[in-house]
Amino acid sequence: MKTRNRIISVFSALMLTLPLFAGCASQDGGGAVADTASTDTTDTVTEAEYTGLEARDFEGADFTILNRAQSPNYNAHPYPEIEAETQNGETLNDAVWLRNLTLSEKYNINLNSVTKPQHGDIRSELGKAVSAGDAMYDAAFPGLSASFQLATDGMIFKITDVPFIDPEKSWWRGNILESTSFGGKSYFIVGDMNVGAMNSAGIVYFNKQICSDYALESPYYLVDAGSWTLEAMTRLSAEVTHDLDGDGVYTEKDCYGTECSSFAWQPLFYGSGQLLIGKDADDMPYLDADSEKNYNAISAVVAFLNNKESTFNVNHTKGIADLGALTVQMFRDSQALFFVELIYGVPQFRDMNDDFGIIPVPKANEEQEMYSSYLHNNNATAVVVPLNTADLEMSGMLLEDMAFYSSETISPAFYDIMLKSKYTRDEDSARMLDIILNNFTVDLALVMSSYGIDIDSLMRNAATKNETAILSTIAANADKYKEILNKAAELLK
């Protein structure tokens, strides 16, 4: 496994000015998990010496990237990926500005950004440009699902056909490329320039004060020991759940071990590292929901989300308009030990009274080798290259070097400063991010939901209604899913 090599010299002075929050230290927290700390020495040395591609003069050419506009909403796109017109003192903005300046001067280009409000708008705009033969866009950063749709629309290059891009390098998430391929064909890739991907990883928040009050095992210790499993989460949750207001009825006014929504089936299931759409020997996708490992993982997650002795699933409530706001408020009000969400929720707890920590979603069992992180298929961004890009070599060269320089600037700004120093409250939580962001699981079952693979809606219904026969329901749609996969395979020839 490759250890990500983040070079943070540019930001060292900033990091010294942003002290870590002094939270409740973990008395049991130990060193990093062994498998995440291992290093491929040869690869690391090579990348440490790497300084980017050889410069080339593109004589002031425009290089335009279509991407999603920043949004003030915490769960959308609050951070820039391309747009940073000037330095303004904001850490991530200035990192983007510095990277853009480096590329512009190195290649003598005008780096431009065109934004659209939603990923679907990016898909529509890029599709219209390609169909009209308009080569105004050299690359785009749509969501994962929108990227796949552009592939089946026949609008983008295979990544393997784009020169200079090397998915084996640590600044690219090669495993995402592999898990979303069809017959060895991959059309989009995620790199360190994709802040929207880093911001969309599934995590578990935990309340340190509740953990201390109940003298529970440190979640950090469990993670480090490889013992942070769904069973451990269930056990700790059951110890905490109690009738807080004493009315004899469990409602949103009480205290729970875990609180979440039925959406939590996604991060919890993919914490098992399993895929509902598997691959055969020819890298062709097929429905694999009924495998023993998937059966066990799905059954455990559905049981957990319907276990009233450990979990408050807000989708079980009635008469509450904004269930998302309820989950946030309950955790802010210290009504839960654990809260299952995404990284993008961290900023909203900055002024929470009780200290909180963040940990990866639990493994299915202790036999599972690595912790696996879910990646939101709509909010996470990817890199695609339109078929009619004006200069394919320029696109490949600029994107490869953009990913490399982003590993030196963007990733440290987001990862080491914005999260490790500004939002999270202790060094243990910051260390957990090394695990969370190290190994993403992306499943075609979610990426292709707009094609009629409705497993997500079926699972959410099962998580809400305790439908234990969910696998039978999924199996009943096997022929439909097979037909959808076959059609996609034909489109991606």
ROMARGU-65835 format. One record per atom (N, C-alpha, C): x, y, z; residue in three letters. Coordinates in steps of 0.2 Angstrom, whole numbers, plus 5000, padded with zeros to 4 digits. Example, Ala and Ser with C-alpha at 12.3 -4.5 7.8 and 13.67 -1.06 7.14 Angstrom:
2
506649725039Ala
506249785039Ala
506649845039Ala
506449895035Ser
506849955036Ser
506450005039Ser
% end
This chain:
493
500449945000Met
500050005000Met
500450065000Met
500250114996Lys
500650174996Lys
500450225001Lys
500950255005Thr
500850305010Thr
500850375006Thr
500250415007Arg
500250475003Arg
500750525006Arg
501150555001Asn
501650595003Asn
501450675002Asn
501250705008Arg
501050765008Arg
501650815010Arg
501850855005Ile
502350905006Ile
502050975008Ile
502150995015Ile
501851045017Ile
502251105019Ile
502851115016Ser
503351165018Ser
503051235016Ser
502651235011Val
502351305009Val
501851335014Val
501551285018Phe
501051305023Phe
501351295030Phe
501951285032Ser
502251265038Ser
502151325043Ser
502251385040Ala
502151445044Ala
501351455046Ala
500951445042Leu
500251445043Leu
500051395048Leu
500251335048Met
500151285053Met
500351305060Met
500851335060Leu
501151355067Leu
500651405070Leu
500251445066Thr
499851495069Thr
499151475070Thr
499051405068Leu
498351385070Leu
498451325075Leu
498351335081Pro
498451285086Pro
497951235086Pro
498051175088Leu
497551125089Leu
497151145095Leu
496451125094Phe
496051135100Phe
496251085105Phe
496251105111Ala
496351065117Ala
495751035120Ala
495650975117Gly
495050935119Gly
495250885124Gly
494750835126Cys
494950785131Cys
495450735127Cys
495950725130Ala
496450685127Ala
496250615128Ala
496450565123Ser
496250495123Ser
496750465128Ser
496550435133Gln
497050405138Gln
497250335135Gln
496950315130Asp
497050245127Asp
497350255120Asp
497250315117Gly
497450315110Gly
498250295109Gly
498350255104Gly
499050235103Gly
499250255096Gly
499750225093Gly
500050235087Gly
499550225081Gly
499850235075Ala
499350225069Ala
499350155068Ala
498750135065Val
498650065063Val
499150045058Val
499449985059Ala
499949955056Ala
499949965048Ala
499349945046Asp
499349935038Asp
499250005035Asp
499050055039Thr
499050125036Thr
499750155036Thr
500150135041Ala
500850165042Ala
501350135037Ala
501250075034Ser
501750045030Ser
501950085024Ser
502550085022Thr
502750125017Thr
503150085011Thr
502950095005Asp
503250064999Asp
503950114998Asp
504450095001Thr
505050135001Thr
505250164994Thr
505250114990Thr
505550134983Thr
505050184980Thr
504450174980Asp
503950224978Asp
503950294981Asp
504050294988Thr
504050354992Thr
504650394990Thr
505250364989Val
505850394988Val
505750424981Val
505550394976Thr
505450414969Thr
504950474969Thr
504450474973Glu
503950524973Glu
504250584977Glu
504650574982Ala
504850634986Ala
505350674981Ala
505650634977Glu
506150674972Glu
505850704966Glu
505250684965Tyr
504850704959Tyr
504650784960Tyr
504750824954Thr
504650894954Thr
504150914949Thr
503750864946Gly
503250884941Gly
503550864934Gly
503150874929Leu
503250854922Leu
503750914920Leu
504150894914Glu
504550944911Glu
504151004908Glu
504351064909Ala
503951124907Ala
503851124900Ala
503351154897Arg
503251164890Arg
502851234889Arg
503051264884Asp
502751334882Asp
502151324878Asp
501551334881Phe
500951334877Phe
500751404874Phe
501151444874Glu
501151514871Glu
500451554873Glu
500351554879Gly
499751594881Gly
499051564880Gly
499051494878Ala
498451464877Ala
497951464883Ala
497351464882Asp
496851454887Asp
496751384889Asp
496751374896Phe
496551304898Phe
495951314903Phe
495351284901Thr
494751304904Thr
494451244907Thr
494251244913Ile
494051184917Ile
493251204919Ile
492851164917Leu
492151164919Leu
492051134926Leu
491751174931Asn
491751144938Asn
491151174942Asn
491051144947Arg
490451164951Arg
490551224955Arg
490151274956Ala
490251334959Ala
490251324967Ala
490551364970Gln
490551354978Gln
489951374980Gln
489751344986Ser
489051354989Ser
489251364996Ser
488751404999Pro
488851425007Pro
488651365011Pro
488251315008Asn
488051265012Asn
488551215014Asn
488651195020Tyr
489151155022Tyr
489151085019Tyr
488651055016Asn
488650995013Asn
488650995006Asn
488851055003Ala
488851054996Ala
489651064994Ala
489751124992His
490451144989His
490751204992His
490851214999Pro
491051275002Pro
491751295000Pro
492151244997Tyr
492851264996Tyr
493051264988Tyr
493451304986Pro
493651314979Pro
494051254977Pro
493951234971Glu
494451184968Glu
494851214962Glu
494551264959Ile
494951294953Ile
494951374954Ile
494351404956Glu
494251474957Glu
494651504963Glu
495151544961Ala
495451584967Ala
495851644963Ala
495451694962Glu
495651754958Glu
496251784961Glu
496251794968Thr
496751834971Thr
496951794978Thr
497451814981Gln
497551794988Gln
497151834993Gln
496751794997Asn
496351835002Asn
496451815009Asn
496951775011Gly
497051755018Gly
496751695020Gly
496251665016Glu
495951605017Glu
496351545015Glu
496551505019Thr
497051455018Thr
496951415011Thr
496351385010Leu
496251345005Leu
496251384998Leu
495951444999Asn
495951494993Asn
496651504991Asn
497051524995Asp
497751544994Asp
498151484991Asp
497951424994Ala
498351364991Ala
498151354984Ala
497451364982Val
497251354975Val
497551404971Val
497551464973Trp
497951524970Trp
498651504968Trp
499051484973Leu
499751464972Leu
499851414967Leu
499451364968Arg
499451304963Arg
499351334956Arg
498751374955Asn
498651394948Asn
499151444945Asn
499451484950Leu
500051524948Leu
500651484945Leu
500751434949Thr
501351384947Thr
501251354940Thr
500651334939Leu
500451304933Leu
500451354927Leu
500151404928Ser
500151464923Ser
500851484921Ser
501251494926Glu
501951514924Glu
502351464921Glu
502251404923Lys
502651344921Lys
502551334914Lys
501851334912Tyr
501651314905Tyr
501451374901Tyr
501451434903Asn
501251494899Asn
500551484897Asn
500151474901Ile
499451464900Ile
498951514903Ile
498351524901Asn
497851564905Asn
497351504908Asn
497451494914Leu
497051444918Leu
496351474920Leu
495851454917Asn
495151484917Asn
494651434921Asn
494151454924Ser
493651414927Ser
492951444925Ser
492551394923Val
491851404922Val
491451364926Val
490951394930Thr
490651354935Thr
489851354934Thr
489551294936Lys
488851284936Lys
488651264943Lys
487951284944Pro
487751264951Pro
487751194953Pro
487551144949Gln
487551074951Gln
487951034946Gln
488050974948His
488450924944His
488050904937His
487350904938Gly
486950894932Gly
487050944927Gly
487151014929Asp
487251064925Asp
487851054921Asp
488451034925Ile
489051024922Ile
488950974916Ile
488650914918Arg
488550864913Arg
488150894906Arg
487650934908Ser
487250964902Ser
487651004898Ser
488051054901Glu
488451104898Glu
489051064894Glu
489351024897Leu
489950984893Leu
489650944887Leu
489050914888Gly
488750874883Gly
488550924877Gly
488250974878Lys
488151024873Lys
488751054869Lys
489251064873Ala
489851094870Ala
490151034865Ala
490250974868Val
490550924864Val
490050904857Val
489450904858Ser
488950894853Ser
488950944847Ser
489151004850Ala
489151064845Ala
489851074842Ala
490351034844Gly
491051034842Gly
491351094844Gly
491151124850Asp
491451184853Asp
491951154858Asp
492551174857Ala
493151144861Ala
493351194866Ala
492851234869Met
493051284874Met
493251254881Met
493051184882Tyr
493251154889Tyr
493851104888Tyr
494351114892Asp
494851064891Asp
494851014897Asp
494451024902Ala
494350964907Ala
493750994911Ala
493450944915Ala
492850964919Ala
492950914925Ala
492650944931Phe
492650914937Phe
491850894940Phe
491550854936Pro
490850834938Pro
490850784944Pro
490250774947Gly
490150724952Gly
490350654949Gly
490350604953Leu
490550534951Leu
489950514946Leu
489350514949Ser
488750494945Ser
488750534938Ser
488850594938Ala
488750634932Ala
489350624927Ala
489950604930Ser
490550584926Ser
490350514922Ser
490050474926Phe
489850404923Phe
489350414917Phe
488850464918Gln
488350474913Gln
488750514907Gln
489250554908Leu
489550584902Leu
489950524898Leu
490150474902Ala
490450414899Ala
489950384894Ala
489450364897Thr
488950324893Thr
488650374887Thr
488650434889Asp
488450484883Asp
488950484878Asp
489550464879Gly
490050464873Gly
490350534873Gly
490450564878Met
490650634878Met
491350644881Met
491650594884Ile
492350604887Ile
492850544885Ile
493450554885Phe
493950514884Phe
494050454889Phe
494250394888Lys
494450354893Lys
495150384896Lys
495150374902Ile
495750394906Ile
496450374903Ile
496350304901Thr
496950274898Thr
497150304891Thr
496750344888Asp
496850374882Asp
497150444883Asp
497150464889Val
497450534890Val
498150534892Val
498550564888Pro
499350554889Pro
499550594896Pro
500050564899Phe
500350594904Phe
500050574911Phe
499350564911Ile
499050544917Ile
499250474920Ile
499550474926Asp
499750404928Asp
499350394935Asp
498850344934Pro
498450334940Pro
498850294946Pro
499450274944Glu
499850234949Glu
500150284954Glu
500150354952Lys
500450394957Lys
499950414963Lys
500250434969Ser
499950434975Ser
499450494975Ser
499550544970Trp
499050604970Trp
498450584966Trp
498350524963Trp
497750494960Trp
497450444965Trp
496750434965Arg
496450384968Arg
496350324964Arg
496850284962Gly
496750234957Gly
496250184959Gly
496150164965Asn
495650114967Asn
494950134964Asn
494750204964Ile
494150224962Ile
494050214954Ile
494650224951Leu
494650214944Leu
494450144942Leu
494750094946Glu
494750024945Glu
494050004947Glu
493750024952Ser
493050004954Ser
492550024950Ser
492650074946Thr
492050104942Thr
492150094934Thr
492650044933Ser
492850024926Ser
492349974923Ser
492249974916Phe
491949924913Phe
492349884908Phe
492549824909Gly
492949784904Gly
493649824904Gly
493949844909Gly
494549884909Gly
494549954906Gly
493949984905Lys
493850044902Lys
493650094908Lys
494050144909Ser
493950194915Ser
493850264912Ser
493350304914Tyr
493250364910Tyr
493350424915Tyr
493450414921Phe
493550474926Phe
493950444932Phe
494350494935Ile
494750484940Ile
494750534945Ile
494950524951Val
494950564957Val
495650584959Val
495750644960Gly
496450664962Gly
496450714967Gly
497050734969Asp
497150784975Asp
496850854974Asp
496650864967Met
496350934966Met
495650924968Met
495350864969Asn
494650864970Asn
494450864977Asn
494450934979Val
494250944986Val
493550914988Val
493150914983Gly
492450894984Gly
492450814986Gly
492950784984Ala
492950714986Ala
493250704993Ala
493750744995Met
494050735002Met
493450765007Met
493050805004Asn
492550835009Asn
491950795009Asn
491950735006Ser
491350695005Ser
491450625008Ser
491950615012Ala
492050545015Ala
491650535021Ala
491350475022Gly
490950455027Gly
491350445034Gly
491150465039Ile
491450465046Ile
490950455051Ile
491250435057Val
490850435063Val
491050485068Val
490650535071Tyr
490850575076Tyr
490650545083Tyr
491050565088Phe
490850535094Phe
490950595100Phe
490550585105Asn
490550635110Asn
490950615115Asn
491550655117Lys
492050635122Lys
491750635129Lys
491350685130Gln
491050685137Gln
490650625139Gln
490250605134Ile
489750545135Ile
490250485136Ile
490750485132Cys
491150425133Cys
491550425139Cys
491750485142Ser
492050485149Ser
491550475154Ser
490950495154Asp
490450495159Asp
490250415160Asp
490250375154Tyr
490050305155Tyr
490650265155Tyr
491250295156Ala
491950255157Ala
491950205151Ala
491850225145Leu
491850175139Leu
492550175137Leu
492650115133Glu
493350115129Glu
493450175125Glu
494050195124Ser
494150245119Ser
494050225112Ser
493650255108Pro
493550235101Pro
494250245097Pro
494650285099Tyr
495350295096Tyr
495650225097Tyr
495650205103Tyr
496050135105Tyr
495750085101Tyr
495050075100Leu
494750025096Leu
494950025089Leu
495050085086Val
495250095079Val
495950075078Val
496350095083Asp
497050075082Asp
497150005083Asp
496749975087Ala
496849895089Ala
496549855083Ala
496249885079Gly
495849855073Gly
495249825076Gly
494949845082Ser
494349815085Ser
493749865084Ser
493749915080Trp
493249955079Trp
492749925074Trp
492249885076Thr
491849855071Thr
491149875073Thr
490649855068Leu
489949875069Leu
489649835076Leu
489949785078Glu
489749745084Glu
489949795090Glu
490549815090Ala
490849865095Ala
490449925095Ala
490249955090Met
489850015090Met
489149995093Met
488849945091Thr
488249925094Thr
488249915102Thr
488749885104Arg
488849865111Arg
488949935115Arg
489349975113Leu
489450045116Leu
488850085116Leu
488450085110Ser
487850115109Ser
487350095114Ser
487250035115Ala
486750005120Ala
486950025127Ala
487550035129Glu
487750055136Glu
487450135137Glu
487450175132Val
487250245133Val
486550255132Val
486150225128Thr
485450235127Thr
485050235133Thr
484650295134His
484250295140His
483750345139His
483150345143Asp
482650385143Asp
482750455147Asp
483050505143Leu
483350565146Leu
482850605149Leu
482150605147Asp
481650655150Asp
481250615155Asp
481350545155Gly
480950505160Gly
480250495159Gly
480050505152Asp
479250495151Asp
479150425149Asp
479550385149Gly
479450315148Gly
479350295140Gly
479450345136Val
479450335129Val
480050365125Val
480350325121Tyr
480950345118Tyr
480750385111Tyr
480950455112Thr
480850505106Thr
481550535105Thr
481450595101Glu
482050635099Glu
482250675105Glu
481950675111Lys
482150705116Lys
482550665121Lys
482750605119Asp
483150565124Asp
483850555121Asp
484250515125Cys
484950505123Cys
485050435120Cys
485450435115Tyr
485550375112Tyr
486350355111Tyr
486450295109Gly
487150275108Gly
487350305101Gly
486850295096Thr
487050315089Thr
486350345087Thr
486450405083Glu
485950435080Glu
486150455073Glu
485650445068Cys
485850455061Cys
485150445057Cys
485250445051Ser
484650435046Ser
484750375043Ser
484250355039Ser
484250295035Ser
484750295030Ser
484950355028Phe
485550365023Phe
486150325026Phe
486250325032Ala
486850295036Ala
486950225033Ala
486450185030Trp
486650125027Trp
487250125023Trp
487350185019Gln
487850185014Gln
488550185018Gln
488750235022Pro
489350235025Pro
489450175029Pro
488950145033Leu
489050085037Leu
489150025033Leu
488850015027Phe
488949955023Phe
489549965020Phe
489750015017Tyr
490350025013Tyr
490950025018Tyr
490850035024Gly
491450025029Gly
491649945029Gly
491249905026Ser
491449835026Ser
491949825020Ser
491949875016Gly
492449865010Gly
492149825004Gly
491449805005Gln
491149765000Gln
490849804995Gln
490649774989Leu
490349804984Leu
489749764982Leu
489149794981Leu
488549764978Leu
488549744971Leu
488949784967Ile
489149764960Ile
489849744960Ile
489949684959Gly
490649654959Gly
490849654952Gly
491449624951Lys
491749614944Lys
492049544943Lys
491949524937Asp
492149454935Asp
492849464932Asp
493149404930Ala
493849404928Ala
493949444922Ala
493449464918Asp
493549514913Asp
493449584914Asp
493349594921Asp
493249664924Asp
492549684921Asp
492049644920Met
491349664919Met
490949654925Met
490549704926Pro
490149714932Pro
489549664933Pro
489349644939Tyr
488849594940Tyr
488549604947Tyr
487949594948Leu
487649594954Leu
487849544959Leu
488149564965Asp
488449524969Asp
488149524976Asp
487549554977Ala
487249564983Ala
487149504987Ala
487049444984Asp
486949384988Asp
487549344990Asp
488149374989Ser
488749344992Ser
488749334999Ser
489049295002Glu
489049285010Glu
489249345013Glu
489749375011Lys
490049435015Lys
489549495014Lys
489249505008Asn
488749555007Asn
488149535011Asn
487949475011Tyr
487349455015Tyr
487449475023Tyr
488049455025Asn
488149465032Asn
488149545034Asn
488549585029Ala
488649655030Ala
487949685030Ala
487549675025Ile
486849705024Ile
486449695030Ile
486349625032Ser
485949605037Ser
486149645044Ser
486849645045Ala
487049685051Ala
486849755051Ala
486949785045Val
486749865045Val
486049875046Val
485649835043Val
484949845043Val
484649835050Val
484949785054Ala
484849765061Ala
485049825065Ala
485649855064Phe
485849905068Phe
485449965067Phe
485249985061Leu
484850045060Leu
484150045063Leu
483949985065Asn
483249975067Asn
483249945075Asn
483849945078Asn
483949925085Asn
483749985089Asn
483149985092Lys
482950035097Lys
483350045103Lys
483749985105Glu
484149985111Glu
484750025110Glu
484950035104Ser
485650065102Ser
485650125098Ser
485050135094Thr
485150175088Thr
484450215088Thr
484550285087Phe
483950325085Phe
484050345077Phe
483650315073Asn
483550325066Asn
483050385065Asn
483250445063Val
482750495063Val
482150485058Val
482250435053Asn
481750415048Asn
481150375052Asn
481250355058His
480750325062His
480250375065His
480450435065Thr
480050485068Thr
479450515063Thr
478950545066Lys
478450575062Lys
478350645064Lys
478050685059Gly
477850755060Gly
478450805061Gly
479050785059Ile
479650825059Ile
479850845052Ile
479850905050Ala
479950925043Ala
480650915041Ala
481150945045Asp
481850935043Asp
482250885047Asp
482250825045Leu
482550775048Leu
483350785049Leu
483650815043Gly
484350825043Gly
484550875049Gly
484150925050Ala
484350975055Ala
484250945062Ala
483750895063Leu
483650855069Leu
484250815071Leu
484550785066Thr
485150745067Thr
485750785070Thr
485850845067Val
486350895069Val
486250915076Val
485650935077Gln
485450965083Gln
485550915089Gln
485350855088Met
485350805093Met
486150795095Met
486550795090Phe
487250785092Phe
487550845095Phe
487350905093Arg
487550965096Arg
487350965103Arg
486750945105Asp
486450945111Asp
486650885116Asp
487150845113Ser
487450795117Ser
486950735119Ser
486550725114Gln
486050675115Gln
486250605111Gln
486850605109Ala
487050545106Ala
487850535107Ala
488050475108Leu
488750455108Leu
489050455101Leu
488750425097Phe
488950425090Phe
488450465085Phe
488750485080Phe
488350515074Phe
488650495068Phe
488350465063Val
488550445057Val
488450495051Val
488950525049Glu
488850575043Glu
489450575039Glu
489650635036Leu
490150645031Leu
490650695034Leu
491250705032Ile
491750755034Ile
491450825033Ile
491050835028Tyr
490750905027Tyr
490350925033Tyr
490150885037Gly
489850905043Gly
490250935049Gly
490850925048Val
491350945054Val
491251025056Val
491251075051Pro
491251145053Pro
490651165057Pro
490051125057Gln
489451145060Gln
489551135068Gln
490051095070Phe
490151075077Phe
490751115080Phe
490951165077Arg
491551205079Arg
491451235086Arg
490751255087Asp
490651285094Asp
490251245098Asp
490251175097Met
489851135101Met
490151135108Met
489751125113Asn
490051135120Asn
490451075122Asn
490251015121Asp
490650955122Asp
491150945117Asp
491750915119Asp
492250905114Asp
491950835110Asp
492150835104Phe
491950785100Phe
492650755096Phe
492650695094Gly
493150665090Gly
492850635084Gly
493250625079Ile
493050585073Ile
493450525072Ile
493150475069Ile
493450405068Ile
493150375062Ile
493450325059Pro
493250295052Pro
492550265054Pro
492150245049Val
491550205050Val
491850135052Val
491450095056Pro
491750035058Pro
491849985053Pro
492249935054Lys
492349875050Lys
491749825051Lys
491649785046Ala
491149735047Ala
491349685053Ala
491949665053Asn
492249625059Asn
492949635059Asn
493249595064Glu
494049605065Glu
494449575060Glu
494149525056Glu
494549495051Glu
494649535045Glu
494249595045Gln
494349635039Gln
494949675040Gln
495349675035Glu
496049695035Glu
496149775036Glu
495749805032Met
495849885032Met
495149915034Met
495149975036Tyr
494550015037Tyr
494450045030Tyr
493850055028Ser
493650075021Ser
493150135022Ser
493250185018Ser
492850245019Ser
492350245013Ser
491750265014Tyr
491250275009Tyr
491350345006Tyr
491250355000Leu
491250414996Leu
490650434993Leu
490350494995His
489750514992His
489750524985His
489250494981Asn
489350484974Asn
489150554970Asn
488750594974Asn
488550654970Asn
488950714972Asn
489150724979Asn
489550774981Asn
490250774979Asn
490550714979Ala
491250704977Ala
491350714970Ala
491950754968Thr
492050764962Thr
492550724959Thr
492650724952Ala
493050684948Ala
493350724942Ala
493850694939Val
494150734933Val
493950694927Val
493750734922Val
493550704915Val
493850744910Val
493950724904Val
494250754898Val
493750754892Val
493450804890Pro
492950804884Pro
493350774878Pro
492950744874Leu
493150714868Leu
493450764863Leu
493150824863Asn
493450874858Asn
493850924861Asn
494250904866Thr
494750954869Thr
495150974864Thr
495351044864Ala
495751074859Ala
496451044858Ala
496751014864Asp
497450984863Asp
497450934869Asp
497450874867Leu
497350814872Leu
498050814876Leu
498550824873Glu
499250824876Glu
499250874882Glu
499050934880Met
499050984885Met
498550974891Met
497950944889Ser
497450924894Ser
497850874899Ser
498150824896Gly
498450774900Gly
498950794904Gly
499450834901Met
500050864905Met
499750914911Met
499350954909Leu
499051004914Leu
498750964920Leu
498350914918Leu
497950884924Leu
498450844928Leu
498950804925Glu
499450764929Glu
499750814934Glu
500050874931Asp
500450914935Asp
499950954940Asp
499350964938Met
498850994943Met
498750944949Met
498750884948Ala
498650834953Ala
499250834957Ala
499850834954Phe
500450834958Phe
500550894962Phe
500450954960Tyr
500551014964Tyr
499951024969Tyr
499350994967Ser
498850994972Ser
499050944978Ser
499450894977Ser
499650854983Ser
500150894987Ser
500450944984Glu
500950984988Glu
500551044991Glu
500051064988Thr
499651134991Thr
498951124993Thr
498551094989Ile
497851084990Ile
497751034996Ile
497950974995Ser
497850925000Ser
498150945007Ser
498750975008Pro
498950995014Pro
498551055017Pro
498251095013Ala
497851155015Ala
497251125018Ala
496851085014Phe
496251055017Phe
496351005022Phe
496850965021Tyr
496950905026Tyr
497250925032Tyr
497850955031Asp
498250965037Asp
498051035041Asp
497851085038Ile
497651145041Ile
496951155042Ile
496551145037Met
495751165038Met
495451105043Met
495651045042Leu
495350995046Leu
495850985053Leu
496450965052Lys
496850945058Lys
496951005063Lys
496951065060Ser
497051125065Ser
496451165067Ser
496051175061Lys
495451225062Lys
494851195065Lys
494651135063Tyr
494051115065Tyr
494051055070Tyr
494451005069Thr
494450945074Thr
494850975080Thr
494650935086Arg
494850965093Arg
495450925096Arg
495750885093Asp
496350845096Asp
496750815091Asp
497350795093Glu
497850765088Glu
497550695086Glu
497250655090Asp
496950595088Asp
496450595083Asp
496050645083Ser
495550655077Ser
495850665071Ser
496450715071Ala
496750725065Ala
497150665063Ala
497350625067Arg
497750565065Arg
497250515062Arg
496650515064Met
496150475061Met
495950485054Met
496050545052Leu
495950565045Leu
496450535040Leu
497050515043Asp
497450475039Asp
497150415037Asp
496750385041Ile
496450315040Ile
495850325035Ile
495450385037Ile
494850395034Ile
494950405026Ile
495450445025Leu
495550475018Leu
496050425014Leu
496250365017Asn
496750325014Asn
496450275009Asn
495750255010Asn
495550195007Asn
494750205005Asn
494650234999Phe
493950244998Phe
493650184994Phe
492950174995Thr
492550114992Thr
492050154988Thr
492050144981Val
491550174977Val
491150114973Val
490550114973Asp
490150054971Asp
489750074965Asp
489750044959Leu
489350054953Leu
488550054955Leu
488450014960Ala
487750014962Ala
487450084964Ala
487850124967Leu
487650194968Leu
487850244963Leu
488350234960Val
488550274954Val
488050274948Val
487750214947Met
487250204942Met
486550204945Met
486450244950Ser
485750244953Ser
485250274948Ser
485450324944Ser
485050364939Ser
484850314933Ser
485150264932Tyr
485050214927Tyr
484550164928Tyr
484250164935Gly
483750124937Gly
483950064942Gly
484650074944Ile
484850024949Ile
484650054955Ile
484050034958Asp
483750074964Asp
483950044970Asp
484550014971Ile
484749974977Ile
484750024983Ile
484950094982Asp
484950134987Asp
484250154990Asp
483750164986Ser
483050174989Ser
482850114992Ser
482950054990Leu
482749994993Leu
483049985000Leu
483750005000Met
484049995007Met
483850045011Met
483750105009Arg
483450155014Arg
482750135017Arg
482350105012Asn
481750085015Asn
481750025020Asn
482249985018Ala
482349925023Ala
482649955030Ala
483050005029Ala
483350035035Ala
482850075040Ala
482350095036Thr
481750135040Thr
481250085042Thr
481050035039Lys
480549985040Lys
480749915043Lys
481449915044Asn
481649845047Asn
481449795042Asn
481549805036Glu
481449745031Glu
482049695031Glu
481949645034Thr
482449595035Thr
482549555028Thr
482049555024Ala
482049515018Ala
482349565012Ala
482749615014Ile
482949655009Ile
483349625003Ile
483749575005Leu
484149545000Leu
483749504995Leu
483149474997Ser
482649444992Ser
482349494988Ser
482249554990Thr
481949614986Thr
482449634981Thr
483149644983Ile
483649654978Ile
483749604973Ile
483649544975Ala
483749484970Ala
483149484965Ala
482549504967Ala
482049504963Ala
482149554957Ala
482549594958Asn
482749644953Asn
483349624949Asn
483649564950Ala
484249544947Ala
484249554939Ala
483749534936Asp
483649534929Asp
483649604926Asp
483349644930Lys
483349714928Lys
483949744928Lys
484349734934Tyr
485049764935Tyr
485549734929Tyr
485449674928Lys
485849644923Lys
485749674916Lys
485149694914Glu
485049724908Glu
485349794908Glu
485249824914Ile
485549894914Ile
486349894913Ile
486649844917Leu
487349844916Leu
487549824909Leu
487149774906Asn
487349754899Asn
487249814894Asn
486749854895Lys
486649914891Lys
487249964892Lys
487449974898Ala
488050024899Ala
488649994896Ala
488749924896Ala
489349894893Ala
489349914886Ala
488749904883Glu
488749914875Glu
488949994874Glu
488650034878Leu
488850104877Leu
489550124878Leu
489850084882Leu
490550104884Leu
491050064880Leu
490850034874Lys
491349994870Lys
491850044867Lys
% end
